[in-house]
């Protein structure tokens, strides 16, 4: 019986982790839900966790901060992260957001970079809106409902919950940027827990294949975790073709930073991604 374990943090349990939890051969996972990406950063720096599931752009931002600067994406666990910009009435479109208070996880890293790029591409000046840190997706959803801001980016299941609560859908990141990547598994490079991370990625790879082979099994795993059927179907639709982070997605993250004049635009795939663990899981298959 597997006694080794891995310590991870995430905003919402990802599909592959839910499916892998049904695998008797999988490494034991001690998982905590985090309230912000800063909490993930602090936990990785302190060695309190071995890996986090987060926006891949966070690696770029975190490696520009004071600290170890040795963060890497080692896997991509969903094809894309569905992100919907939602707003409180009477706001109905991007132009209505001028002067609005936008709730974000962090002002300069993570999904906010895609939001900034989307606003710029819509002709919005950089100072036309205000960005207020409000935590992770659940925290932002709760804060928006409480009237603490005007709009925010939400992913499943909170995007559908927002619609049911009367909030307006303003725009979708994926409609604007089809190559936008899914969340990644992020670790500190060369960490002592690398064997545990590899074992977990092997379990996630087996789960990825099972999702392709048996969508109903995956659906039942999501439903058992308390998510509605619509969320299960949305998660299954984003099952990736590979755990290897896509070159197109990483290039888009860098391009967004470059176009916005943000730090980290001098990165490339190899400074953000370490796919050697995925290679081990796949037996070197391309």
C-alpha positions, 0 to 999 in steps of 0.5 A: 500500500502506498505510504508516501504522500504529497502536499498540495494547494489549489483554489478548486480541486481539479478534475484529474486530482478527483479522478486520481483519488479513486486510484488505489495505486496513486500516491496519497495527497494531502490537499488544502484549498488556498485563498490567494496566490500569495498564500501559495507563494508563501507555502512553497517558499516555506516548504509547507507544500510540495506543489500548487495548482495555479495560473502558469503566469504566476511562475513568471511573476513569482520569479521576479519577486524577492525570494528563491526565484526557482519556480517552474511549471512541471505540468498543465492539467487542463486544456484551458482555464475557462475564465469569464468576466462578470459584473454587477448590474447595471454594467453590461459590457467592457466599455461600462467598466470605465471607473469600475473596481475590479476584484483580482487575486493579485494586481500583477501576476496570474489571471489578471494579466490576461484581464489587463490585456483584454481591457487594453485590446478593447481600447481601455486605458491602463488607468481606466479601472481600479484593481483591488486584491480580493483573494482566490476565485471563491473569495472574489465571488463572495466579495462581488456578491457582497458589493465590494467590487464591480466586476471580476474574473471567475471560473467554474463553478463560480461563473455559473453561480454568478449567472444564477445570482443575476450577475452579467457576463461581460466577456470570456478570456477564451473567446479573445485568446483561444490559446490561453493555457490551463492551470499548471502544477508548480513546484520549486526547481530541484526540490527534495520532493521531486520524487513525490511530485513525479509519483503524483504526475504519474497518477494524474497521467493515468487519470487523464487517460481514464477521462478519455476512456470513460467520461462517465467515471470522471463525471461521477468523481466530480459529482461525488466531490459535490459539484453540479453536473454542468461543472462536471461536463465543463471540467471533462471538456477541458481534459488536456491532450497531454500534461506537457504545458503547451508552447502556444499557451506559454508564448501567449502569457509572455506576449501579454506581459510584453505588450503590457510592459510588465516584468518577465517579458524576457522569459521563454518556455525553458525558463518557465517550464520544466517538462522533465517530470512529464517526460518520466511519466510518459516514458519519453514519448512525444 
